[in-house]
């Protein structure tokens, strides 16, 4: 592309970025009124890190990715919780459905943030701020959670704007205000310009956006390659990346980091069953079945292995997922104590696409049991019903593991 053409950003688009405020901890506070106003941290393991911190906890200096040991020193009276990814995902689905109902094109970036291209909606909603206010109001009414919204001519500016007045903010950067906004913007606020990159720039005397703009794009491209060209584009307010609706998940997985390394196979199998419960429910919610079950093990020395097994037919049945994972574990000798164990299901098939097979009464009963348990959990919460083998009392969890660090993810 001609250099002179890139110097003039395309400001015809209107991009909205939604970012939930302290999402994980806000969900916990919304579900339990006793937690409201208290410093809340997601993460309990003394060997782990904080996954999230409420705004009350952040006042004490606690941040995500901070070691739990350090967080407890900063705020001993904070409430440390294990986290409930299935609950966060459940609320996330509600939020994204609200957003898709209002916005013509939505790209979910994570469990708690998304972009929307709202170009051309002025005739329906009026100024861009109107659709943002309506979005915030509908999310608050449906979830009792607040969010921050940024509106700008492109994705990277919209993301910066959503973080500008947190929590509960609404920041609009009109095209005419972009040059002035960027002029005073710290380099570190540009997504993709991390501490290491900033240090490289500082060593050559570049600490502000005007310093970047003092040289043409060709200079930066020759000096730093693609990173340099990227930096100059962002300093000019250029971001051509489109809003792309997300693709379907390719896998579902869950893993647990144990507080004490162990060779206890009974304990490890108990975690596999708990993980199979989460994965099976997620698969059923997605309307998918998987053919491949994967076991992940990380040992005491941080070495890790993965083992997979392809089933005879796709499944979303909890007991079938568990049995496949358990057989993979049984086949391993476990030369060292286990630090982390995880289960995953991939190689998806849609439920409606599955070929009819010979009726299996036992399999049908398992399906009916899973569906009944799903209905109970949907109505009364995730902990309302457990299989006997998976029912770990709270005291057992504290004594055996001290924490549960969950990560249920959709691999892309």
N, C-alpha and C positions, 0 to 999 in steps of 0.2 A: 504494500500500500504506500502511496506517495506520502512523504514525510509531512508536507504542508497540510494534507487532508487530515492526518491523525492529530494535528495540533488543535483541531476544532472538535471537541467532544460532541457526540450525538445525544442531545438532551430531549429527544422527542418522547422517549419512554418515561413512564412513571412507575417506579418500583417501590413496593412496600416490604419492609422486613419486620416480622413479628418475633419478639423474644420474651418468653415467659420470665417473670421475676422470681429468682431463687426457686426454681421450679420444684425440685425434689423436696426441699424443706418446707416450701409453701403448701405442697400437697399434704405433708404430714401435719402441718398446723391446721389446715382446713379440715382434715379428718378427725383431729383430736383437739378440741378447743382448749384443753389444758396446756397445750404447747404454744398457744398464741402469745406473742410477746416475749417468749423465752429464747435464749440462744440454742439453736438446734444444729447438730452436725450429723451428716450421713457418713457412717463409718465407726466401727467399734474396735476392730482388731488393733492391738498394740503394735503389730508388725505391719499394719496397713496405713493407708493415707485417707484423708477426708475426700469423699466424693463430692460433697456440697456443703455449704454453710449458709444458714439464714442470715438476714441482714443484721439481726441482733448479735449473732456470733461474729460477724465480720467486724463489728465495732471493737472486738478484742484482738483483732489482727488475724483471725482464722480465715484461711483461704482454701479453696479446693486444691488437692494434690499435696497439702501439708501433712506431714506425718502425724498420726493420731497422738502419739506421745507428746509432741510439741503443742498440739491443739489443746490437750488436757492441761498442760502447764499454763497456757495463756488464759484458759477459762475452765477451771475445774468443775464449776457448777453447770456447765453446758449439758444438754441432753444429747447423748450419743446414740444413734439409732442404726440398725443394720441396713436399712434401705429396702424398698419393695418395688423392684423394677416392673413387675407385672401390673402393679397399681399405677405407676407413673405412665406406663404405656397405655393403660386403659383411659386415663385422663387425656393423654396426648391424642388418642383417636377422636375423642369428643371435640377437642380444640381444632384439630385439622379439619374435621367435618364442618364445623362452623365457618372456618376460613374458606373452604372450598365452596360453600353455599353462597358466600358473598363475593368472592373474587374469581375471575374467569380462568386464571392460570396460576397454579400453586406448586411450588417446589419445596418439599419438606427437607430441611437441612439436617435436622436432628430431632430428638424426641421433644424438644422444647423450643424449636425455632423453625421459621419457614419464610420463604420469599413469595411474593405475589406480583405479577405484572398487572397493574390496574390501569394501563394506558387505555384511553377511550371510554372509561366509565363515568366521566364527568357528566354526561347527559342523563345518566341514571341516578347517580349519587351526589352530584354537585362537586365542589372542590375535593381534592384527595383527602383532606382532613376528615371529611364527613364519613367516608367509608372506614377510616381508622377508628373514629370514635364509636361507630356502630359495632365494629369488630371487638373492640375492648369491652363494650357494654354487654354484648352477647356472651362473651367468654366469662365475664364476671358473674353474670346471672346463672350460667350453666354449671360453673365449677367453683365459684367463690374464690377465684384466683385473679390476680392482676397481671398485666403484661405491659411491655413497652413497645412502641411502634416507631419505626423510622421510615420516612418517605423521601425519596431522592430520585435523580434521573438514572441511576444504575444501582447494581447490587452492592458494590463495595461501599458506596456512600450511604445507602440505605441501612446497611449493617452498622456503620459507625453512628448514624443518627439514632438508631434504636437504643444504643448504649449511652446516649448523651445525657438523658434526664431520668435515669433509673432511680427508684422503681416507679412504675405507673406513668412513664413519660410518653409524650407524643411530639416528635421533632420532625419538621418538614424543612428540607433544603431545596428551595426553588432554584431553577437553572441559573437565574441571574446572580444568586448568592454563592454559587459554587466556588469561583475564584477566591473570594474573600474568606470563605470557610476554610479552604485548603491552605491559604497563606499562613494561618496561625496554627494549623494542625500539627501536633507532634508526630514525627516519623513513626514512632511506635504504635500510633493509633491506626496505621494502615494495615489491614489484614494481610499477613504474609511477610511483614517486616518485623522479624523477631529480634531478640536481644543480640544474637550473634551477628545478624546482618547490620544492625545499628552500630555495633562495635566496629565492623569493617568500614562503614561509612564515616564513623567518627575519626578513624585513623587517617582518612584523607580529607578531613576538614568539613565533612558534610553532616550537619546536625538539624537542618530545617528543610522544608519543602522549597523555599526560595533558593537554597543552595543547590538543590537538584535541578531546578528550572534554569539555573545559570548556564547549563550545558544542554545542547540538543540531544535528542534521543539517540542519534548515531554515536555520539560520544559514549553514552552509557552502554549501548549495545556492544561497542568495541571493548570497553573496559571490563564489563561484567557479564556479557552475553545476555541470555534471556532474562536473568535477574535484573540487569541494568535497564533493559527495555521495559520490563514490568514496572520497575520503580518510577521511571519517567512517565509512563502512561498514567499511573495512579496519581502522581503529582499534578498532572494535567486534568485530572478528573475523568480519565478514560477507563471504561470497563465495558467491553462489548459482550460479556458472557450473558447468555439468555437465561430466562427462567424456564427450567425444564422439569415437568412433572416427574416424580421419582419412579424408578422401575420397581418391579415386584421384588421382594426379598428372595434371596437364593438359599438361605439356611436359617435355622433357628437354633440357638445354643444357650447354655447356662453353665456357669462354672463357680466354684467356691474355693477361696483361699483359706486353708485351715490355719488356725492360730498356733496349733502344735503339730509339727510334722508327725506322721503316723504310718505304721505298717498294718494297722487294724483293718482288715478287709471288711469286717462287719460294718464298721463306721463308714468306710468308703462306699460300700453298697447302699447304705442308708442315704448318703448324699446323692448317689446316682438315681435313686427312686424319687427324691425330692426334685431333682433336675428334670427327670422324665415327666413328672407332673406338670411342671411349668411349660416345658416344650410341647407336650401333648395338647395342653389347653390353648397355647398360642397357635399351633397348627390348625386345630379345629376352628379357632376364631378366624383364621385366614382362609379357611376352606381348602386346605392343601394337605397332602400326604407326602411323606418322604420315603425314598428307597434306601438311603444310606445313613447308617448310624455311626458316629465317630466318638471315640473316647480320647480325651486329652489328659495327660498326667505330667505335672511338673514336680521334680524331685527336690530333695533338700539342698542339693548343690546347684539348683536352678536349671539343670538340664531338663529337657522335656521330650516326650514322645507323643505321637498320635497314632491311633489304630482305628481302622474303619471296617465296617461289614455291610455288604449290600444284601438287603432282604429279598425274599422271594416275591413279595408284593409290597406296594407302598402302604404306609401306615400312619395313623395319627393316634393310635391307641397307646395309652400310657404304659401298660404292662409289657407291650411288645417292644417299645423303645427301651424300657428298663432292662428287659431280658437280654436284648442285643448288647447293651452297654455292659451289663454284668458279665456276659460271656467273654467280652473283650478284656475286661479286668481280670477274670479268672485265668486267662491265657498268659498274663504277664507275671513274671517272677518277682517284680518289685525289688530290685537290688539295693535300693536306698529308700529311706522314709519319704513319704509323699507330702508335698507342700500344697499342691493344688490339684483338683480333679474337676473335669468338665465333661459334658455330653453335648453332642450336636446332631441335628438331623438335616440332611440336604438331599439333593437330587429330587426336587419336588415334582409332584403330579397334582393337578387339580382334582378335587373329589369327584366332580361330575364327569371327568374324563376317564375314571378308572373302569376297566373292563369288568363285567360281571363274572364272578367266580362261583365255584361250588359252595353252597351255603355252609357255614361253619357256626354251629350253635354256640360254642365257647367264645368265638370271636364276637359274635353278635351280643352276647351278654356283656363282654368287656366294653363294647361300644356304648351300650345302653347305660352301663355304670358311669363311664366317663361323661356322657351327656347329662346324666342326672346330677353328678357332682358339679359340672359346669353351671347348671341352672342354680344350684344352691349357692355357689360362690358368687354368681352374678347378683343374687338377691341379698346375701348376707355377708359377703366379703370373703377374701381369699383364705382366711384362717378358720372359716366356719365349719369346714369339714376336711378331714385328712384320712388317708389310709392308715391303718394301725401301724404298719411298718415305718411310715414316714412321720408319725406323731412324736416329734422330739419336744419334750417339755422345756420350758424356758430355762429351768435350772440346769438341765442337761446341756443345753446349748452353751450356757455360760461356762460350765465346767469343762466340756469337751473342746469347745472351739473359741469361746469368748466373743466370737463375732461371726457374722456371715457376710461375706463380700460377694454380692451377686452381680452378674453381667449377662442379662438376657438380650441378645443382639440379633439384628437382621443383617447378615453378611451380604455384601453387594458383589 
